Amino acid sequence: MPHQRPSPAGAAAADPQVVIIEDDADVRLGCIQALALERIRALGVESTEKAQRLLGPSFAGVVVCDIRLPGQDGLSYMRELVAQDAALPVILITGHADVATAVQAMRDGAYDFIEKPFTSQHLVEVVRRALEKRTLTLEVRGLKKQLAGLGSLESRVIGRSPVVGQLRQTITEVAATSADVLILGETGTGKELVARCLHDASGRRGPFVALNCGGLPETLFDSEIFGHEAGAFSGAVKRRIGKIEHAAHGTLFLDEIESMPIPMQIKFLRVLQERTIERLGSNQQIAVDFRVVAATKADLAAESAAGRFRNDLYFRLNVVALELPPLRARREDVPLLFEHFVTQAALRHGREPPEITEATIRELMAYGWPGNVRELRNYAERHVLGIKVSSTANDRPVPLTEAVDLFEKSLIAEELRRQHGNVLRAAKTLSMAKSTLFDKIKKHGLDEE
């Protein structure tokens, strides 16, 4: 490693990585020179009183401190530093007679100790390990602070696309009302997240209670939603409070509402109209103040027309409808979402967030994301863990022209899907000539699909 001229003892260093507190000028100078030769910025002082001016709350480095000092000793100062920042590495310099004391100091929070006389190499090794730990600790702390601020709607419903901006505005306008809400969207688009945002911004003091209608056997619906009294049926040994009653003064979130059995839809419609329930095995009417947020990936209007979902319940739920776009319809949000999920995963696994290259972004933008935001979050998790995957593209970098072609293909395919294969309507929506669209359909092989 190339050498550089060491700084003189006590000289000011911009943003020192190491502060050395040592009253012996020769030892202090030797430490500074040894670290400087390894390109580690160090600053030396002879007392804790002078060190206090350097070691503010924003200090991002490591402290090397002699135990025996004039004035305040190194041990008591170490305890002060650790009390202010338990993650600050403090390395103690000790003589042979103080080794037992230094070992106890490590139990009290010191990072390590170095026994005099020590070699420059040993000092550098201990300091380098401490700096690596300090760097990782500060990165994780920064990520925690970043994630702690994720209470705002902008940091929960993430995206810069116009459709996401409109979604956030609607959530803000609707949240504080008593209106029931129907959330529409494909699997993985974030329907439960939006439901929780509505609840959190509503000011309702009750809980958020979630129930997946597709995950319950039909025989358990009554008991799960309305609750039951002891002895209401075989095995009902004690009273059970149902989901609706549990959601009093709060929000009841019904996911996959299209899966609710027709007999239960009739009962639930009455509850929505009267806001009262009867537990199974009881004739007592219980008034419940609750708000319903229902979610579906199905076309409830079509389900109603086919007789699979009650038309009156559909209209009762469809007071306010929030349609969540698939990720392929807001590709400009992919890089921001991916960075957010990588940050979350890195914090969860205690790792440094890996680099996100331009080639990675091009691959992410070119992919169709059939699993939507959920699939992107899983991909970010694997990216942080270093697991090589091929779900988005090949291992090779995607050239810009190819990425543009893939993007164009996915947009056309999505519009054709929305228009049920009607090329004329798709061309009008995409603002292009019908003949041009036919050419692009043939170019991308969409006619066969």
Phi, psi and omega in degrees: 000134181298142178271153172229158183293125180290153177283148177293155182303133176081355181291145181288135177240137180290125179048067181296141175276333182225132171250123182255123179250104185209124183280343177278113186298323181292317178295318180300313180297319180298320179295315181298315181295318180298319180286322180297324178295339177258017178060036174252118184286124183229150178228134183246140174225160185261357182209160179292330180299318178287329180293329182300332179287341183261332190261069176279181181298338182268005182295126187252016185247213187232148178248130172247119190226130174289145179289316184264113182223153172291146183076228180291132181281165185294327182294312181294325179291322177301316180296322177296315182296317182292328177294325179283322182211098184296341182268000180284119178287121176244118179257125183263139173259126186223153171274172183301322184290343184254011183298315180299321178295320180293323178297318177295324179297326177295325175293333180273357175128354177293148181284314183194175174221154179237126183267131176288145350281146181235156179274158177299321181298319180295318178301312182298317181299313181294316181295319182296317177298318180295321179294320179297317178296318181297318180299313180296318180299316181292325177295315178296320179297319179296320178295321179296318178296320180296316181285334178294337180270014184273029179276338182287155181298322181297329182267358176253315174262092193270135175154151179251358182291152180303322184294325178286323176299319177294322178298315179298320180297318180294319177302315180298319183288327188266333192307313186279358178274172178264004184294137172288152187231139174248123180255125182248138178171156178293166176300132176089006182274351176101035184294319180291324177301314179296321178299318179293323177297318177300316180294313184297328181269000186279336185082002179289135187273350179277180185278167170264116185245119184253140177218126177268110183294336180278353183255011182242135170296147184302327183292342183261355186300310183304309183295320183292321184272317185262341185083176180208161175267159176300134179082006181296331178202172181299124181098351179275083187276343178210164181296142176232131176274127182280173183298321182295313181294324178295332181273015181305132181064015180229215185233131173258116181258117180252103179274152182051051182300336180295342181273355180294128180300149182303315178301322179290327178299321179297315180293319184291325177300318179296321178297319180295324181285321186258341182057039173226155179225163169233126174292150175300135181086007181226149175255004184278129176276129181243118178284133181228125174268107179212158178246141180255129167239114181253151181226146179208148172260355182266164173273098186294329177298316178292321178297321178294317179297329180273358178082011180267351178216136185294130182297320182292325177291321178301313180292328179291323180281331189274043176291310175233127180246130176245117180259120180268125182286148172293157184298328181294342179269358177218055185299335180296345179271350186301311181300318181294316178297318182297315178300319179297314182291325177296317178299314179298314183294321179297318178294318182297324183261003179064038182239159175284133180301127180289161179294141175252107186276165177296325179296321178297315180299319180298319179297316181297320181290331184277342184279154185273342178051064177298333177271003175061212187298325180298319179293320178296319178297318178295322178296318178298322178299313179293326178298317179292322181282354178077021179274121181283126180232161180231030183282338183261323184192183175286170180290338182286153174298144180268119177299154183301316182298321179292320179297320179296318179298316179296321179296314180297317180300315182293323178294316180294316180299319180295318181291321176297322177297316180295327181266012177054039176084003181280105185293322182298313179293322179296318179298319179296316180295322181276000178057049176219160180294148181299321180295322178296318180295320177301318179298317182289326176297318179291319181301317184269003179070025184281340180296325179286330180282000000 
